[in-house]
Amino acid sequence: MKKTKNYILLITFLLTFLGCDLSKKPEKLPKTEQYEKLIGKWKVTNSNFLPFEHISYCEKLELNSIFEFNEYGELKIYKKGKEKRNCNGNQKFWIDKNEIIVFESDFGFPYEIVKLTSDTLKIKTERIPKYLYEKMTIQNAIEFTNKKIEFIKENGIIITLEKTKNVG
């Protein structure tokens, strides 16, 4: 009985393992006009709110941060243009109508596409950065932080990026 059980486990494992095509390359994004314009490295040149945040350890992003969209639907973000290591986790993206949807593990979030040309990307998020809630005192919650949160709720954070070939 024990041998039969072990054989069943072995056969299940082999079928599962052999059923996977390990040589399969990731699929490229469709060749649409929007994707063709979006693929590449983009440098943050302006924002109506600084620093802003991108989910997954990209806190307090400033001007000159880099968003890199590749042809396989992967997004990497660098806090500064010369950094070699990205701050976000393994994130995928796709375009759905007028939004860039970013997905990591088991959650996703949108950036509204305000403008997308071959050299300019303007995106909007309504995400309130975590740091605004940290180290809150009664004084700054009323006077300082509350104003910033209300600004984001009313306007969103609008980030302007320029496509670049030479980052840094």
C-alpha positions as CSV (number, residue, x, y, z in Angstrom):
1,M,0.0,0.0,0.0
2,K,2.8,2.4,0.9
3,K,4.7,1.6,-2.4
4,T,1.5,2.3,-4.4
5,K,1.0,5.7,-2.6
6,N,4.7,6.6,-3.3
7,Y,4.3,5.7,-7.0
8,I,1.2,7.8,-7.2
9,L,3.0,10.8,-5.7
10,L,6.0,10.2,-8.0
11,I,3.8,10.0,-11.1
12,T,1.8,13.1,-10.1
13,F,5.1,15.0,-9.5
14,L,6.5,13.9,-12.9
15,L,3.4,14.7,-14.8
16,T,3.3,18.1,-13.2
17,F,6.9,18.8,-13.7
18,L,7.1,17.4,-17.2
19,G,3.9,19.1,-18.2
20,C,5.5,22.5,-17.7
21,D,7.4,23.9,-20.6
22,L,10.5,25.4,-18.9
23,S,11.9,26.8,-22.1
24,K,8.8,28.8,-22.8
25,K,9.6,32.5,-23.0
26,P,7.3,35.1,-21.5
27,E,4.8,36.5,-23.9
28,K,5.3,39.9,-25.4
29,L,2.6,42.6,-25.1
30,P,0.4,43.1,-28.1
31,K,1.8,45.5,-30.7
32,T,-0.7,48.4,-30.2
33,E,0.0,52.1,-30.6
34,Q,-0.4,52.6,-26.8
35,Y,2.1,49.8,-25.9
36,E,4.5,51.0,-28.6
37,K,4.5,54.5,-27.1
38,L,4.7,53.2,-23.5
39,I,7.6,50.7,-23.7
40,G,10.9,52.2,-22.5
41,K,12.4,54.2,-19.7
42,W,10.6,57.3,-18.4
43,K,12.1,60.0,-16.1
44,V,9.8,61.9,-13.7
45,T,10.1,65.6,-14.7
46,N,7.2,67.1,-12.8
47,S,4.5,66.3,-10.2
48,N,1.9,68.3,-8.5
49,F,2.8,66.5,-5.2
50,L,6.3,65.5,-4.0
51,P,7.3,63.1,-2.8
52,F,4.8,60.6,-4.2
53,E,4.6,56.9,-3.6
54,H,4.4,53.7,-5.7
55,I,3.2,50.6,-4.0
56,S,5.9,48.1,-3.1
57,Y,8.7,49.8,-1.3
58,C,8.9,52.8,-3.6
59,E,8.3,55.4,-1.0
60,K,9.0,59.1,-1.4
61,L,9.7,59.1,-5.1
62,E,11.0,62.5,-6.4
63,L,11.9,64.1,-9.7
64,N,14.3,62.0,-11.8
65,S,12.9,58.7,-10.6
66,I,12.6,56.2,-13.4
67,F,9.7,54.1,-14.6
68,E,10.8,51.3,-16.9
69,F,8.1,49.5,-18.9
70,N,9.3,46.5,-20.9
71,E,7.8,44.6,-23.8
72,Y,7.0,41.6,-21.6
73,G,4.7,43.7,-19.3
74,E,7.2,44.1,-16.5
75,L,7.5,47.4,-14.6
76,K,10.7,48.4,-12.7
77,I,11.0,51.7,-10.8
78,Y,14.2,53.3,-9.7
79,K,14.2,56.0,-7.1
80,K,17.1,57.8,-8.8
81,G,18.1,57.5,-12.5
82,K,21.6,56.1,-11.7
83,E,20.5,53.4,-9.3
84,K,21.1,49.9,-10.6
85,R,18.5,48.2,-8.3
86,N,14.7,48.8,-8.6
87,C,12.7,49.6,-5.5
88,N,9.5,47.8,-6.5
89,G,8.8,44.0,-6.3
90,N,8.0,41.8,-9.3
91,Q,5.3,43.8,-11.0
92,K,3.4,43.3,-14.2
93,F,1.4,46.0,-16.1
94,W,-1.1,46.2,-18.9
95,I,-3.2,48.9,-20.4
96,D,-6.9,48.8,-20.0
97,K,-8.6,51.7,-21.9
98,N,-7.2,54.8,-20.3
99,E,-5.4,53.2,-17.4
100,I,-2.1,51.4,-16.7
101,I,-2.9,48.6,-14.4
102,V,0.0,47.5,-12.2
103,F,-0.2,44.1,-10.6
104,E,1.9,42.4,-7.9
105,S,1.2,39.1,-6.3
106,D,-2.4,39.3,-5.4
107,F,-3.3,43.0,-5.8
108,G,-3.5,45.5,-8.5
109,F,-3.8,49.3,-8.7
110,P,-4.4,51.8,-11.6
111,Y,-2.7,54.9,-12.9
112,E,-5.0,56.9,-15.0
113,I,-3.4,57.9,-18.3
114,V,-3.8,61.6,-18.7
115,K,-1.5,61.9,-21.7
116,L,0.6,59.4,-23.7
117,T,2.7,60.5,-26.6
118,S,6.0,59.1,-27.9
119,D,7.9,61.4,-25.6
120,T,5.5,62.4,-22.8
121,L,3.6,60.3,-20.2
122,K,1.3,62.0,-17.7
123,I,-0.3,59.7,-15.2
124,K,-2.6,60.3,-12.2
125,T,-3.0,58.4,-9.0
126,E,-5.3,59.0,-6.0
127,R,-3.1,56.9,-3.7
128,I,-2.2,58.8,-0.5
129,P,1.4,58.1,0.5
130,K,1.8,56.1,3.7
131,Y,4.4,58.6,5.1
132,L,1.6,61.2,5.5
133,Y,0.0,59.0,8.2
134,E,3.3,58.1,10.0
135,K,4.6,60.1,12.9
136,M,1.3,62.0,13.1
137,T,0.8,64.3,16.1
138,I,-2.4,66.1,16.8
139,Q,-0.8,69.4,15.7
140,N,0.5,68.3,12.3
141,A,-2.6,66.1,11.6
142,I,-4.8,69.2,11.9
143,E,-2.5,71.8,10.3
144,F,-0.2,70.1,8.0
145,T,-1.0,66.6,7.0
146,N,-4.7,67.1,6.7
147,K,-4.2,69.8,4.0
148,K,-2.0,67.5,2.0
149,I,-4.4,64.6,2.2
150,E,-7.3,66.9,1.2
151,F,-5.2,68.2,-1.8
152,I,-4.7,64.6,-3.0
153,K,-8.3,63.7,-2.5
154,E,-9.4,66.7,-4.5
155,N,-6.7,66.7,-7.3
156,G,-5.0,63.3,-7.2
157,I,-1.2,63.2,-7.8
158,I,-0.4,64.0,-11.4
159,I,3.1,62.8,-12.5
160,T,4.7,63.9,-15.7
161,L,7.4,61.7,-17.2
162,E,9.6,62.2,-20.3
163,K,10.9,59.2,-22.4
164,T,14.6,59.0,-22.2
165,K,17.3,56.9,-23.9
166,N,20.2,58.0,-21.6
167,V,19.0,57.6,-18.0
168,G,20.8,59.5,-15.3
